[in-house]
Amino acid sequence: MKYLFNIKGPKDLKKLAVPELNVLADEIRQLIIDSISKNGGHLASSLGATELITALHYVYNAPYDKIVFDTGHQAYAHKIITGRADKFHTIRTKNGISGFLKRNESEYDCFGAGHASTALSAACGIAEARDLLNQDYKVVAVVADGSMTGGMSWEALQNIGHLGSDILVVLNDNQMFISHRVGQLGKILTKILTLGSVRDAGKKVELFLNRFQYWGKNLIKFARRAKVMFFPGVIFEEMGFSYFGPINGHNIPELVEVLGYLKNIKGPVFLHVVTKKGKGYEPAENKPIGFHGTGKFDIETGKNTKFSGSVVSFTKVFSDTLLDLASENKKIVAITASMPEGTGLDAFRDKFPDRYYDVGIAEEHALTFAAGLASEGLKPVVAIYSSFMQRAYDQVMHDICLQNLPVVICMDRAGIVGEDGPTHHGVFDISLFRNLPELRIMAPSDEDDLRHCLATALNCNKPVVVRYPRGAGFGIETKGSARVIEDASAVKIKEGKHLSIFACGNRVWPSYNAAMELEKEGISASVYYFRYIKPLDMKTIREASECGLLVTVEDNVLSGGFGSAVLEALSDMSIKVETLRLGIPDRFVGQGKMSEIYEDLGLDEKGIKLNIKSKFESMTEKNIKGEKHD
């Protein structure tokens, strides 16, 4: 590494000559590849943005100037340049640096980002604050082209154009290859546009044509239509931006030159930069989707080295089951919000392309679109990560539940997700959606039960949420066809006499194993699997409460979650019983391996056992003291 480990911040970067930045970019890229091969992460996007981020930090003066990133998938080079190169090997590990932007991690991370389409709104707010406080720093928003499919991005664009804010929006377009012709054309157009000659000529032509009144106006309309063919940024021009580009996002001298021009232009400016996803690492260039978010891999071959064994993932079970059900029922359609591979709907897309819809990063639209399909008799299945479903609460309430439409919402990544950390843990969905009338919530205990929950959800003709975790199942064999489960009662999977454990989702089998260990120590626990979080099995709750201690176990936040639902039920039935709720505490949970996090939370088999043992022994000790006192 000739330059990299001498870069402790952007000030050191500025000591280099522009030609030396190419060598530095290669070194940054190598550090990214080395680290992500060991830890996993969002590789391809960050590789593609390396030169762009290097040029931005060379031209702008962060942290005084504010550089806002969308999602953080593309920001690894930003972390390295801003003093975190020596810690980069810890990325996405427990107590290491985050894979996303975090304000409390670095002063250079001016706005946190884990989900898409937030950068423009945040940058708009930052720029307005700057103006109100009479400050003079620059504001840059770096937005990936995928994030531009989100409605929030367009809401922000219209607001920025309306306010006339001094903001540079950089569109990092990594969905196309940079051919020689496109790169040269972009370079020529940008140079001309930054000099203002084309913009001035356009105004002169419009003034000239206006003199011809009616015919002039029609000619202007034609000219504007023609402009669409030659200037792809006309839509941004119409929204109040000065559009420049497209330019080659891997040509650092060109980027530095253009950014230097644009830095001094007033008002909203839009720079279209074309990059190649996975740039500089052949396996990622050839398979950019596979390396968007990757596990550990061998650098030489690009092959995944993460041990998976023979246990199938929940996502794969969902995918296979949906294919089987859709083969039998032609009314089943599938919807995703730009996550076909992540949700397992890529197989559905390939087999039933006419019944598959990818709406882009637009969760709100996905749910109301599904409601429209359901209103006409179709059976829509919407597959979205739990943490992304937070964006569509209003649509689930207003457009689906209020009309009692049979939309099946399959929430992948429910519970702890691991290395992606607090922005992606799916630990709020039960609390968010449990309060909605007409909605049923199912939390399968394992990969086999997921199949039956999906079949049941599609059969019940009501809005249903099916939530299931990330990663491998428990090794439960899946045989035969998925069946409809008519009975919504909880299932007793272990008999006991001292206490009752109510568990849901992927905490069912750890709770069962904990109960088996408690049995060895003379503590006998019944274990109930609550497939339905809503509606709750009130009969089982009443009967099980007679044991003297009820324990609830979930992978959702305790506030408003499954345990809260059980407490509400007990209160409604005027039942007083000792309770212990195990779940996610009232804080944001950090990153790390899923096993590490569950252990830290006391929600693994050992933690569940120890928590219950402590509570039971405390109750026993109180009872003994009470008897002595009597």
C-alpha positions as CSV (number, residue, x, y, z in Angstrom):
1,M,0.0,0.0,0.0
2,K,1.8,3.1,-1.2
3,Y,-0.6,5.8,-0.2
4,L,-3.6,4.3,1.7
5,F,-2.3,4.0,5.3
6,N,-1.0,7.6,5.1
7,I,-4.5,8.8,4.6
8,K,-5.9,9.6,8.0
9,G,-8.6,11.9,6.6
10,P,-9.5,13.9,3.5
11,K,-6.8,16.6,4.3
12,D,-4.2,13.9,3.6
13,L,-6.0,13.0,0.4
14,K,-5.6,16.6,-0.9
15,K,-1.8,16.3,-0.6
16,L,-1.7,13.9,-3.5
17,A,-1.6,14.9,-7.2
18,V,-4.6,14.0,-9.2
19,P,-2.8,11.1,-11.1
20,E,-1.8,9.6,-7.8
21,L,-5.5,9.3,-6.9
22,N,-5.9,6.4,-9.3
23,V,-3.3,4.3,-7.4
24,L,-5.0,5.2,-4.1
25,A,-8.4,4.1,-5.5
26,D,-6.9,0.7,-6.4
27,E,-5.5,0.4,-2.9
28,I,-8.9,1.3,-1.4
29,R,-10.6,-1.3,-3.6
30,Q,-8.1,-4.0,-2.6
31,L,-8.8,-3.2,1.1
32,I,-12.5,-3.5,0.5
33,I,-12.2,-6.8,-1.3
34,D,-9.9,-8.3,1.4
35,S,-12.1,-7.2,4.3
36,I,-15.5,-8.2,2.8
37,S,-14.1,-11.6,1.7
38,K,-13.7,-12.3,5.5
39,N,-16.7,-10.6,6.9
40,G,-19.3,-10.4,4.1
41,G,-21.0,-7.2,3.1
42,H,-22.2,-5.0,0.3
43,L,-19.3,-5.4,-2.1
44,A,-20.2,-4.6,-5.7
45,S,-21.8,-1.2,-5.1
46,S,-18.9,0.1,-3.1
47,L,-16.3,-1.1,-5.6
48,G,-18.2,0.8,-8.3
49,A,-18.3,4.0,-6.3
50,T,-14.6,4.1,-5.3
51,E,-13.3,6.7,-7.8
52,L,-16.4,8.8,-7.4
53,I,-16.0,9.0,-3.6
54,T,-12.3,9.6,-3.9
55,A,-13.0,12.6,-6.2
56,L,-15.7,14.0,-4.0
57,H,-13.5,14.0,-0.9
58,Y,-10.7,15.5,-3.1
59,V,-12.8,18.5,-4.2
60,Y,-15.1,19.1,-1.2
61,N,-14.0,19.8,2.3
62,A,-15.7,17.3,4.6
63,P,-16.7,17.3,7.4
64,Y,-17.5,21.0,7.0
65,D,-19.1,20.3,3.6
66,K,-21.8,17.7,4.1
67,I,-21.7,14.5,1.9
68,V,-24.9,12.5,2.4
69,F,-25.1,8.9,1.1
70,D,-28.1,6.9,0.2
71,T,-28.3,3.5,2.0
72,G,-24.5,3.3,2.7
73,H,-24.1,0.3,0.3
74,Q,-21.8,2.5,-1.8
75,A,-19.9,4.2,1.0
76,Y,-17.1,1.8,2.0
77,A,-14.5,4.0,0.3
78,H,-15.9,7.0,2.2
79,K,-15.3,5.1,5.5
80,I,-11.7,4.3,4.5
81,I,-10.8,7.8,3.4
82,T,-12.3,9.4,6.5
83,G,-9.9,7.8,9.0
84,R,-11.3,4.3,9.4
85,A,-8.8,2.4,7.1
86,D,-7.1,0.8,10.1
87,K,-10.4,-0.4,11.5
88,F,-12.0,-1.4,8.2
89,H,-11.2,-5.1,8.8
90,T,-13.7,-5.0,11.7
91,I,-16.6,-3.9,9.5
92,R,-19.9,-5.6,10.3
93,T,-18.5,-7.5,13.2
94,K,-19.4,-7.3,16.9
95,N,-18.1,-4.0,18.3
96,G,-16.6,-3.2,14.9
97,I,-17.4,-0.4,12.5
98,S,-20.8,-0.5,10.8
99,G,-21.5,-1.5,7.3
100,F,-23.7,1.6,7.0
101,L,-23.4,5.3,7.9
102,K,-23.6,6.2,11.6
103,R,-23.5,9.7,13.0
104,N,-22.0,8.4,16.3
105,E,-19.2,6.5,14.5
106,S,-17.7,9.5,12.7
107,E,-18.1,13.2,12.2
108,Y,-17.9,12.5,8.5
109,D,-21.1,10.5,8.6
110,C,-23.3,13.6,8.7
111,F,-26.5,11.5,8.3
112,G,-27.2,7.9,9.1
113,A,-28.3,5.6,6.3
114,G,-29.4,2.0,6.1
115,H,-32.5,2.1,4.0
116,A,-32.9,3.5,0.5
117,S,-34.2,6.8,-0.9
118,T,-33.5,8.9,2.2
119,A,-30.4,11.0,1.0
120,L,-32.3,13.6,-0.9
121,S,-34.8,14.5,1.8
122,A,-32.0,14.6,4.4
123,A,-29.8,16.8,2.1
124,C,-32.7,19.1,1.5
125,G,-33.1,19.5,5.3
126,I,-29.4,20.0,5.9
127,A,-29.2,22.7,3.1
128,E,-32.3,24.5,4.5
129,A,-30.7,24.5,8.0
130,R,-27.5,25.9,6.5
131,D,-29.4,28.8,4.9
132,L,-31.5,29.6,8.0
133,L,-28.3,29.6,10.1
134,N,-26.4,31.8,7.6
135,Q,-23.7,29.2,7.0
136,D,-21.9,28.6,3.8
137,Y,-20.9,24.9,3.6
138,K,-21.7,22.8,0.5
139,V,-24.2,19.9,0.5
140,V,-23.8,16.8,-1.7
141,A,-26.2,13.9,-1.9
142,V,-24.9,10.7,-3.5
143,V,-27.8,8.6,-4.7
144,A,-27.6,5.2,-6.4
145,D,-29.9,4.7,-9.4
146,G,-31.9,2.0,-7.6
147,S,-32.8,4.5,-4.8
148,M,-34.3,6.8,-7.5
149,T,-37.1,4.3,-7.9
150,G,-38.3,5.2,-4.4
151,G,-41.1,7.7,-4.2
152,M,-39.4,9.5,-1.3
153,S,-36.6,10.5,-3.7
154,W,-39.0,12.2,-6.1
155,E,-40.8,13.9,-3.2
156,A,-37.5,15.4,-2.2
157,L,-36.5,16.4,-5.7
158,Q,-39.7,18.4,-6.2
159,N,-39.1,20.1,-2.8
160,I,-35.4,20.9,-3.6
161,G,-36.5,22.4,-7.0
162,H,-39.2,24.4,-5.3
163,L,-36.8,25.8,-2.6
164,G,-34.0,26.4,-5.1
165,S,-31.5,25.0,-2.5
166,D,-27.8,25.0,-3.3
167,I,-27.4,21.2,-3.5
168,L,-25.4,18.9,-5.7
169,V,-27.2,15.6,-6.4
170,V,-24.9,13.0,-7.7
171,L,-26.7,10.1,-9.4
172,N,-24.4,7.1,-9.2
173,D,-25.8,5.1,-12.1
174,N,-24.3,1.6,-12.0
175,Q,-26.8,-0.2,-14.2
176,M,-25.1,0.3,-17.5
177,F,-21.7,-0.3,-19.0
178,I,-19.5,2.6,-20.0
179,S,-18.9,2.3,-23.7
180,H,-16.3,4.5,-25.4
181,R,-19.0,6.4,-27.2
182,V,-21.2,7.1,-24.1
183,G,-18.2,8.2,-22.1
184,Q,-16.9,10.6,-24.7
185,L,-20.3,12.0,-25.4
186,G,-20.8,12.6,-21.7
187,K,-17.5,14.3,-21.4
188,I,-18.2,16.6,-24.3
189,L,-21.7,17.5,-23.1
190,T,-20.5,18.1,-19.5
191,K,-17.7,20.5,-20.6
192,I,-20.1,22.4,-22.9
193,L,-22.8,22.6,-20.2
194,T,-20.5,23.7,-17.5
195,L,-19.4,26.6,-19.7
196,G,-23.0,27.5,-20.1
197,S,-23.0,27.8,-23.9
198,V,-25.7,25.2,-24.5
199,R,-28.0,26.6,-21.7
200,D,-27.6,30.1,-23.0
201,A,-28.2,29.0,-26.6
202,G,-31.3,27.2,-25.5
203,K,-32.7,30.4,-23.9
204,K,-31.8,32.4,-27.1
205,V,-33.7,29.9,-29.3
206,E,-36.7,30.0,-27.0
207,L,-36.8,33.9,-27.1
208,F,-36.5,33.8,-30.9
209,L,-39.2,31.2,-31.4
210,N,-41.6,33.1,-29.0
211,R,-41.6,36.0,-31.4
212,F,-43.6,33.7,-33.8
213,Q,-46.4,33.4,-31.2
214,Y,-48.5,30.3,-32.0
215,W,-46.1,28.6,-34.3
216,G,-43.3,29.5,-32.1
217,K,-44.9,27.9,-29.1
218,N,-45.5,24.7,-31.0
219,L,-41.9,24.7,-32.2
220,I,-40.8,25.1,-28.5
221,K,-43.0,22.0,-27.6
222,F,-41.4,20.1,-30.4
223,A,-37.9,21.3,-29.4
224,R,-38.5,20.1,-25.8
225,R,-39.7,16.7,-27.0
226,A,-36.7,16.5,-29.2
227,K,-34.5,17.5,-26.3
228,V,-35.6,14.3,-24.5
229,M,-33.9,12.3,-27.2
230,F,-30.6,14.2,-26.8
231,F,-30.5,15.4,-23.2
232,P,-31.6,12.6,-20.8
233,G,-31.7,15.1,-17.9
234,V,-34.6,17.1,-19.3
235,I,-37.0,15.8,-16.6
236,F,-34.6,17.1,-13.9
237,E,-34.3,20.4,-15.7
238,E,-38.0,20.7,-15.6
239,M,-37.9,20.1,-11.9
240,G,-35.6,23.1,-11.4
241,F,-32.2,21.4,-11.5
242,S,-29.2,22.2,-13.8
243,Y,-28.5,18.8,-15.3
244,F,-25.0,17.7,-16.3
245,G,-23.8,14.4,-17.7
246,P,-23.6,11.5,-18.0
247,I,-19.9,11.3,-17.2
248,N,-17.5,8.4,-16.6
249,G,-17.5,7.6,-12.9
250,H,-14.2,5.8,-13.1
251,N,-12.2,8.7,-14.6
252,I,-10.9,10.5,-11.6
253,P,-9.3,13.5,-13.5
254,E,-12.6,14.1,-15.3
255,L,-14.6,13.8,-12.0
256,V,-12.3,16.2,-10.2
257,E,-12.5,18.7,-13.1
258,V,-16.3,18.5,-13.4
259,L,-16.9,18.6,-9.6
260,G,-14.7,21.6,-9.4
261,Y,-16.9,23.4,-11.9
262,L,-20.1,22.4,-10.3
263,K,-19.0,23.3,-6.8
264,N,-19.5,27.0,-7.5
265,I,-22.9,26.8,-9.3
266,K,-25.8,28.2,-7.4
267,G,-29.1,26.4,-7.0
268,P,-30.0,22.7,-7.4
269,V,-27.5,20.8,-9.6
270,F,-27.8,17.3,-10.8
271,L,-24.8,15.3,-12.0
272,H,-25.3,12.0,-13.7
273,V,-22.3,9.7,-13.2
274,V,-22.1,6.3,-14.8
275,T,-20.2,3.6,-12.9
276,K,-19.8,-0.2,-13.2
277,K,-21.0,-2.2,-10.3
278,G,-18.2,-4.5,-9.0
279,K,-15.6,-2.5,-10.8
280,G,-12.0,-3.9,-10.4
281,Y,-13.0,-7.3,-9.2
282,E,-13.9,-9.7,-12.0
283,P,-16.2,-12.0,-10.2
284,A,-18.2,-9.0,-8.9
285,E,-18.2,-7.4,-12.4
286,N,-19.6,-10.6,-13.9
287,K,-22.1,-11.2,-11.1
288,P,-23.0,-7.8,-9.6
289,I,-26.3,-9.0,-8.2
290,G,-24.6,-11.9,-6.4
291,F,-22.0,-9.6,-4.9
292,H,-24.4,-6.8,-4.0
293,G,-24.7,-8.3,-0.5
294,T,-22.4,-11.2,-0.1
295,G,-21.2,-13.6,2.6
296,K,-17.6,-14.6,3.1
297,F,-15.9,-15.6,-0.2
298,D,-12.6,-16.8,-1.6
299,I,-10.9,-13.9,-3.4
300,E,-9.3,-16.1,-6.0
301,T,-12.4,-17.8,-7.2
302,G,-15.2,-15.5,-5.9
303,K,-17.0,-18.6,-4.5
304,N,-18.9,-18.3,-1.2
305,T,-17.0,-19.9,1.7
306,K,-19.7,-19.6,4.3
307,F,-20.6,-23.1,5.6
308,S,-24.3,-23.8,5.0
309,G,-24.5,-27.5,5.4
310,S,-27.6,-29.3,4.2
311,V,-30.1,-27.2,6.1
312,V,-32.4,-25.3,3.8
313,S,-33.1,-21.6,4.5
314,F,-36.5,-20.1,5.4
315,T,-36.3,-18.0,2.2
316,K,-35.8,-21.1,0.0
317,V,-38.7,-22.9,1.7
318,F,-40.9,-19.9,1.1
319,S,-39.9,-19.7,-2.5
320,D,-40.4,-23.4,-3.3
321,T,-43.8,-23.5,-1.5
322,L,-45.1,-20.4,-3.3
323,L,-44.1,-22.0,-6.6
324,D,-46.0,-25.2,-5.7
325,L,-49.1,-23.3,-4.6
326,A,-49.0,-20.9,-7.6
327,S,-48.8,-23.9,-10.0
328,E,-52.2,-25.0,-8.6
329,N,-53.8,-21.6,-8.3
330,K,-53.4,-19.2,-11.2
331,K,-54.8,-16.3,-9.2
332,I,-51.7,-16.2,-7.0
333,V,-49.4,-13.3,-8.0
334,A,-46.1,-12.2,-6.4
335,I,-44.8,-8.7,-5.7
336,T,-41.4,-7.5,-4.5
337,A,-39.9,-4.1,-3.8
338,S,-36.6,-4.5,-5.7
339,M,-35.6,-7.6,-3.8
340,P,-36.3,-10.7,-6.0
341,E,-33.2,-12.6,-5.0
342,G,-33.2,-11.6,-1.3
343,T,-36.9,-12.6,-0.9
344,G,-36.6,-15.8,-3.0
345,L,-39.1,-14.4,-5.7
346,D,-36.5,-14.7,-8.4
347,A,-37.7,-18.3,-8.9
348,F,-41.3,-17.2,-9.2
349,R,-40.2,-14.5,-11.7
350,D,-38.5,-17.1,-13.9
351,K,-41.4,-19.6,-13.8
352,F,-44.4,-17.2,-13.8
353,P,-43.2,-13.9,-15.4
354,D,-46.7,-12.8,-16.2
355,R,-47.7,-13.0,-12.5
356,Y,-44.6,-11.4,-11.1
357,Y,-44.1,-7.7,-10.3
358,D,-41.0,-5.9,-9.1
359,V,-42.1,-2.3,-8.3
360,G,-38.7,-1.0,-7.4
361,I,-37.8,0.5,-4.0
362,A,-41.4,1.4,-3.4
363,E,-42.9,-0.5,-0.4
364,E,-45.8,1.8,-0.1
365,H,-46.8,1.4,-3.7
366,A,-46.3,-2.4,-3.4
367,L,-48.9,-2.8,-0.7
368,T,-51.6,-0.6,-2.3
369,F,-50.9,-2.2,-5.7
370,A,-51.5,-5.5,-4.0
371,A,-54.7,-4.2,-2.5
372,G,-55.9,-3.2,-6.0
373,L,-55.1,-6.7,-7.3
374,A,-56.9,-8.3,-4.4
375,S,-60.0,-6.1,-4.9
376,E,-60.4,-7.8,-8.2
377,G,-60.2,-11.3,-7.0
378,L,-56.5,-12.1,-7.3
379,K,-54.3,-13.6,-4.5
380,P,-51.3,-11.2,-4.1
381,V,-48.3,-12.3,-2.1
382,V,-46.0,-9.4,-1.1
383,A,-42.5,-10.5,0.0
384,I,-40.6,-7.7,1.8
385,Y,-38.0,-7.7,4.6
386,S,-39.5,-7.0,8.0
387,S,-37.5,-3.8,8.5
388,F,-38.6,-2.4,5.1
389,M,-42.3,-3.1,5.9
390,Q,-42.1,-0.2,8.4
391,R,-42.5,2.1,5.5
392,A,-45.9,0.8,4.5
393,Y,-47.8,0.9,7.7
394,D,-50.4,3.3,6.4
395,Q,-51.0,1.2,3.3
396,V,-51.5,-1.9,5.3
397,M,-54.0,-0.1,7.6
398,H,-55.8,2.1,5.2
399,D,-55.8,0.2,1.9
400,I,-55.7,-3.5,3.0
401,C,-57.1,-4.0,6.5
402,L,-59.8,-1.3,6.4
403,Q,-61.2,-3.0,3.3
404,N,-60.5,-6.5,4.6
405,L,-58.6,-7.4,1.4
406,P,-56.9,-10.8,1.2
407,V,-53.3,-9.7,0.8
408,V,-50.6,-12.0,2.1
409,I,-47.6,-10.1,3.4
410,C,-44.6,-12.4,3.8
411,M,-42.0,-10.7,6.0
412,D,-38.6,-12.2,5.5
413,R,-35.7,-11.3,7.9
414,A,-38.1,-11.1,11.0
415,G,-36.2,-10.9,14.2
416,I,-32.4,-10.5,14.5
417,V,-30.6,-10.4,11.1
418,G,-27.0,-10.3,12.2
419,E,-24.2,-8.2,10.7
420,D,-26.4,-5.6,9.0
421,G,-27.2,-4.3,12.5
422,P,-29.9,-2.0,13.8
423,T,-31.2,-0.6,10.5
424,H,-32.1,-4.1,9.4
425,H,-33.1,-6.1,12.5
426,G,-36.8,-7.0,12.0
427,V,-37.7,-6.7,15.6
428,F,-40.6,-4.2,15.4
429,D,-43.2,-5.7,13.1
430,I,-45.3,-7.5,15.7
431,S,-45.7,-4.3,17.7
432,L,-46.4,-2.3,14.5
433,F,-49.1,-4.4,13.0
434,R,-50.7,-6.2,15.9
435,N,-53.1,-3.3,16.6
436,L,-54.7,-3.5,13.1
437,P,-58.2,-4.9,12.9
438,E,-58.9,-7.8,10.5
439,L,-55.2,-8.6,10.2
440,R,-53.9,-12.0,11.2
441,I,-50.3,-12.5,12.2
442,M,-48.5,-15.9,11.9
443,A,-45.0,-16.7,13.1
444,P,-44.0,-20.2,12.0
445,S,-41.7,-22.1,14.3
446,D,-39.6,-23.8,11.6
447,E,-39.1,-24.2,7.9
448,D,-41.7,-27.0,7.6
449,D,-44.4,-25.0,9.4
450,L,-43.7,-22.0,7.2
451,R,-45.0,-24.0,4.3
452,H,-48.3,-24.7,6.0
453,C,-48.6,-21.1,7.3
454,L,-48.3,-19.8,3.7
455,A,-50.9,-22.3,2.4
456,T,-53.2,-21.3,5.3
457,A,-52.7,-17.5,4.7
458,L,-53.6,-17.9,1.0
459,N,-56.7,-19.8,1.9
460,C,-58.3,-17.6,4.7
461,N,-59.5,-14.8,2.5
462,K,-58.3,-12.1,4.9
463,P,-55.2,-9.9,5.3
464,V,-52.4,-12.0,6.7
465,V,-48.8,-11.4,7.8
466,V,-46.5,-14.4,7.8
467,R,-43.2,-13.4,9.5
468,Y,-40.1,-15.7,9.4
469,P,-36.4,-15.2,10.1
470,R,-33.3,-14.9,8.0
471,G,-31.0,-17.8,7.3
472,A,-31.1,-21.5,7.8
473,G,-33.9,-23.4,9.3
474,F,-33.7,-25.9,12.2
475,G,-33.2,-29.0,10.0
476,I,-36.8,-30.0,10.2
477,E,-37.7,-32.3,7.3
478,T,-40.2,-30.9,4.8
479,K,-42.3,-33.7,3.1
480,G,-45.5,-33.7,1.2
481,S,-47.6,-30.8,0.1
482,A,-48.3,-27.7,2.2
483,R,-51.6,-28.1,4.0
484,V,-54.1,-25.6,5.2
485,I,-54.3,-25.5,9.1
486,E,-57.9,-24.9,10.1
487,D,-57.2,-24.8,13.9
488,A,-55.7,-21.5,15.2
489,S,-55.1,-22.9,18.6
490,A,-51.6,-23.0,20.2
491,V,-49.8,-26.3,20.0
492,K,-48.5,-28.0,23.2
493,I,-45.2,-29.5,22.3
494,K,-44.0,-30.4,25.8
495,E,-45.9,-31.3,29.0
496,G,-44.8,-29.8,32.4
497,K,-46.2,-29.0,35.8
498,H,-44.2,-26.1,37.3
499,L,-44.6,-23.4,34.6
500,S,-45.7,-22.7,31.1
501,I,-43.6,-21.3,28.2
502,F,-45.4,-19.5,25.4
503,A,-43.1,-19.1,22.4
504,C,-43.5,-17.9,18.8
505,G,-41.4,-17.8,15.6
506,N,-37.8,-19.0,15.6
507,R,-37.7,-18.9,19.5
508,V,-40.0,-22.0,19.7
509,W,-37.3,-24.7,19.4
510,P,-34.7,-22.9,21.6
511,S,-37.5,-22.6,24.2
512,Y,-38.2,-26.3,23.9
513,N,-34.5,-27.2,24.3
514,A,-34.3,-24.9,27.3
515,A,-37.2,-26.6,28.9
516,M,-35.6,-30.0,28.3
517,E,-32.5,-28.7,30.1
518,L,-34.6,-27.3,33.0
519,E,-36.2,-30.7,33.3
520,K,-32.8,-32.2,34.2
521,E,-32.6,-29.7,37.1
522,G,-36.0,-30.5,38.5
523,I,-37.9,-27.7,36.9
524,S,-40.8,-29.0,34.8
525,A,-42.1,-26.7,32.1
526,S,-44.9,-27.0,29.5
527,V,-44.1,-25.5,26.2
528,Y,-46.7,-24.1,23.8
529,Y,-46.1,-23.0,20.2
530,F,-48.2,-20.0,19.3
531,R,-48.5,-20.1,15.5
532,Y,-50.9,-17.2,15.6
533,I,-49.8,-14.0,17.4
534,K,-53.1,-12.6,16.3
535,P,-55.8,-13.8,17.0
536,L,-54.4,-15.2,20.3
537,D,-55.6,-18.6,21.7
538,M,-57.4,-17.3,24.8
539,K,-58.4,-20.7,25.9
540,T,-54.9,-22.0,26.1
541,I,-53.8,-18.8,27.9
542,R,-56.5,-19.3,30.5
543,E,-55.7,-23.0,31.1
544,A,-51.9,-22.6,31.1
545,S,-52.1,-19.7,33.6
546,E,-53.1,-22.1,36.3
547,C,-49.5,-23.4,36.7
548,G,-48.3,-20.2,38.5
549,L,-45.7,-18.8,36.1
550,L,-46.1,-17.9,32.5
551,V,-43.1,-17.2,30.3
552,T,-43.3,-15.6,26.9
553,V,-40.4,-15.8,24.4
554,E,-40.2,-13.8,21.2
555,D,-37.7,-12.2,18.8
556,N,-39.6,-8.9,18.7
557,V,-39.3,-5.8,21.0
558,L,-41.0,-6.4,24.3
559,S,-43.0,-3.1,24.0
560,G,-46.2,-4.0,22.3
561,G,-45.0,-7.5,21.2
562,F,-46.2,-11.0,21.7
563,G,-45.6,-10.9,25.5
564,S,-47.6,-7.7,25.7
565,A,-50.5,-9.3,23.9
566,V,-50.5,-12.2,26.4
567,L,-50.5,-9.7,29.3
568,E,-53.4,-7.9,27.7
569,A,-55.3,-11.1,27.3
570,L,-54.7,-12.0,31.0
571,S,-55.9,-8.6,32.1
572,D,-59.1,-8.9,29.9
573,M,-59.8,-12.2,31.6
574,S,-59.0,-10.8,35.1
575,I,-56.3,-13.5,35.6
576,K,-53.5,-12.7,38.0
577,V,-50.4,-14.8,37.5
578,E,-46.6,-14.4,37.7
579,T,-45.1,-13.6,34.3
580,L,-41.7,-13.3,32.7
581,R,-41.4,-11.8,29.2
582,L,-38.2,-12.6,27.2
583,G,-37.6,-10.6,24.0
584,I,-35.8,-7.6,22.6
585,P,-35.3,-4.8,25.2
586,D,-36.1,-1.1,24.7
587,R,-33.0,-0.2,22.7
588,F,-31.5,-0.6,19.3
589,V,-29.6,-3.8,19.0
590,G,-26.1,-3.7,17.5
591,Q,-24.4,-5.8,14.8
592,G,-22.7,-9.2,15.0
593,K,-23.4,-12.8,14.2
594,M,-27.0,-13.8,14.9
595,S,-25.8,-16.4,17.5
596,E,-23.7,-13.7,19.3
597,I,-26.6,-11.3,19.4
598,Y,-29.2,-13.9,20.7
599,E,-26.6,-14.9,23.3
600,D,-26.1,-11.3,24.5
601,L,-29.9,-10.8,24.7
602,G,-30.4,-14.0,26.7
603,L,-32.6,-15.4,23.9
604,D,-30.6,-18.4,22.9
605,E,-31.2,-21.8,24.5
606,K,-28.8,-21.2,27.4
607,G,-30.1,-17.6,28.1
608,I,-33.8,-18.7,28.0
609,K,-33.0,-21.5,30.5
610,L,-31.0,-19.2,32.9
611,N,-33.7,-16.5,32.8
612,I,-36.5,-18.9,33.6
613,K,-34.5,-20.7,36.3
614,S,-33.7,-17.4,38.0
615,K,-37.3,-16.3,37.9
616,F,-38.6,-19.7,39.1
617,E,-36.1,-19.9,42.0
618,S,-36.9,-16.4,43.0
619,M,-40.6,-17.3,43.2
620,T,-39.8,-20.5,45.1
621,E,-37.7,-18.6,47.6
622,K,-40.4,-16.0,48.1
623,N,-43.0,-18.7,48.7
624,I,-40.7,-20.4,51.3
625,K,-40.2,-17.2,53.1
626,G,-43.9,-16.5,53.0
627,E,-44.7,-19.9,54.5
628,K,-42.2,-19.4,57.3
629,H,-43.7,-16.0,58.0
630,D,-47.2,-17.5,58.2
